[in-house]
Amino acid sequence: MNGIQTPKWKSQLSYSARGEILCTMPNIAVILKNDEKLKNIVFNEMKNTIEVIGKVPWRDYSGGWSSMDFACFEL
């Protein structure tokens, strides 16, 4: 054992036969709800848009989701 604990929420994810996390909408929802670095990304139902309500790894201000956010999020 390497001494690094895996968060319990990761057991809710779907994995491929090779152990890779599958790119599915349910997995994305679980990750956004639980990952400490991404928890400030939310969906605003009133505006029907994605918003950042706090700090994320690539920026430290709130505001609407942009093409820059998509590019940084994909990395």
C-alpha positions as CSV (number, residue, x, y, z in Angstrom):
1,M,0.0,0.0,0.0
2,N,1.3,3.5,-0.9
3,G,-0.3,5.3,2.0
4,I,-2.5,7.4,-0.2
5,Q,-6.2,7.1,0.5
6,T,-8.7,7.1,-2.3
7,P,-11.7,9.2,-1.6
8,K,-14.9,7.1,-1.0
9,W,-16.8,8.9,-3.8
10,K,-14.5,7.5,-6.4
11,S,-16.2,4.1,-5.9
12,Q,-19.3,5.7,-7.4
13,L,-17.5,6.1,-10.7
14,S,-17.8,3.8,-13.7
15,Y,-14.5,2.3,-14.9
16,S,-13.4,0.5,-18.1
17,A,-12.1,-3.1,-18.0
18,R,-8.6,-1.6,-17.9
19,G,-9.5,0.5,-14.8
20,E,-9.8,3.9,-16.6
21,I,-12.5,6.3,-15.6
22,L,-15.2,6.3,-18.3
23,C,-16.2,9.6,-19.8
24,T,-19.9,9.5,-18.9
25,M,-22.4,12.2,-17.7
26,P,-23.0,10.3,-14.4
27,N,-19.2,10.2,-13.8
28,I,-18.9,13.9,-14.6
29,A,-21.7,14.7,-12.2
30,V,-20.0,12.7,-9.4
31,I,-16.6,14.3,-10.0
32,L,-18.0,17.9,-10.1
33,K,-19.9,17.3,-6.8
34,N,-17.0,15.8,-5.0
35,D,-13.6,16.9,-6.3
36,E,-12.4,19.7,-4.0
37,K,-10.6,21.4,-7.0
38,L,-13.8,21.5,-9.1
39,K,-16.6,21.9,-6.6
40,N,-17.0,25.6,-7.6
41,I,-18.2,24.7,-11.1
42,V,-22.0,24.8,-11.0
43,F,-25.0,24.8,-13.4
44,N,-27.2,27.9,-13.1
45,E,-30.7,26.6,-13.9
46,M,-32.1,30.1,-14.1
47,K,-29.7,31.2,-16.7
48,N,-29.2,27.7,-18.2
49,T,-25.4,28.2,-18.1
50,I,-22.3,26.8,-16.4
51,E,-20.7,29.2,-13.9
52,V,-17.7,29.3,-11.6
53,I,-18.7,30.5,-8.1
54,G,-15.2,30.5,-6.6
55,K,-11.6,29.4,-7.2
56,V,-10.8,26.6,-9.7
57,P,-7.2,25.4,-10.5
58,W,-6.9,27.7,-13.6
59,R,-8.4,30.9,-12.2
60,D,-9.3,32.5,-8.9
61,Y,-12.4,34.6,-9.7
62,S,-16.1,33.9,-10.2
63,G,-18.0,34.4,-13.4
64,G,-19.5,32.8,-16.4
65,W,-18.0,29.8,-18.1
66,S,-15.9,30.6,-21.2
67,S,-14.0,28.9,-24.0
68,M,-10.9,29.4,-21.9
69,D,-12.5,27.4,-19.1
70,F,-13.3,24.6,-21.5
71,A,-9.7,24.6,-22.7
72,C,-8.2,24.5,-19.2
73,F,-10.7,22.0,-18.0
74,E,-9.8,19.5,-20.8
75,L,-6.1,19.6,-19.8
